[in-house]
């Protein structure tokens, strides 16, 4: 039986704030799974947010707020595939 679609609206600002808060909370060495961001925002249907989180993470990385990590290395926000993690960029605290 298919799950009914929810009409829950999550603002772009909420996505940005949640990514920044979770990344900042892990400190300079920690990383955050995009799934954790999605679950924080919408535990009932977190999978529906994964593409949106990826896009928002890319935008935040482009402006230097976070880093997208792949296999322990900083990835190009415009060219990364597969499993990734999010990490606060040290420059974020200088803003």
N, C-alpha and C positions, 0 to 999 in steps of 0.2 A: 504494500500500500504506500503510495507516494505521500511525502510530507506536504502539508498545506503550506503555501507561500505566506510569509509574514509581511506585513506592511510596515515593520519597524524601520524608521529612518534614522540613519546615523550621519551626522554632519561631517563635512570634510575637516572642520576644526577639531572635532572629537578624535578623528583618526590621527591627525597630526599630533595633537596633544598627548594621546596615548602612546604613540611611538616614542616621542621625546621623553616622556615621563619614565617609561619602562627602560629605555636605553640609559638615561641619566642615573636611574636607580641602581643599575648594575656596575656603574663606575667605568673607569677608563679601560679596564681589562675585560669586563664582562660583555656578553652578547645576549641578544634576545631573539627567540625564534619568531618569525612572522605569525605562526599559528597562535603563539601566546598573546600577541597583540589582538588578533581576531577574537580569541576566546574572552579576553578582557572586555572587549566592546560588545560582543554578541554571543554569549555562551550557547544559546539555543540553536543557532545556525551559523557558527563561525566560519564554516567552509565558504559561505556565500561572499565573504569579505576578502578572500585571499588575493584576488586580482587587484582589488582596490588598494590593499596594503602594499603590494608590490609596486604599483604606480606611485603611491604617495612616498614610499621609501626612496624610490628613484629620484623623485623631485627634491626630497630633503637632502639626499646625498649630493645632488648637483649644486645646491646652495651651501654645502659644507656643514650642515647640522649633524648628520650621521654618516657612517661609513657602511657600505654593504660588504659583507665578508663572505668569501668563498674559500673553503679549505684553509682557513686561518690567514688568508691574505685579503687585502682590500681589493675589491672588484670594481671594474668600470661600471658605473651606474647605467650606462647606455648599452652595455654588452655583457650581461651575465645570465647564466642559465642554471637550472637545477636548484639544489638545496642551498639556501643562503641564510645568513644571520645578520642582525642589525647591531651596530655599536655606535655609541655616541662619539662624535668627532671631537678631539681635544680643542679644536677651534671654537666649538660651540660655547664653551665656558668663557671665552674671551669676548663674546659679543656683548 
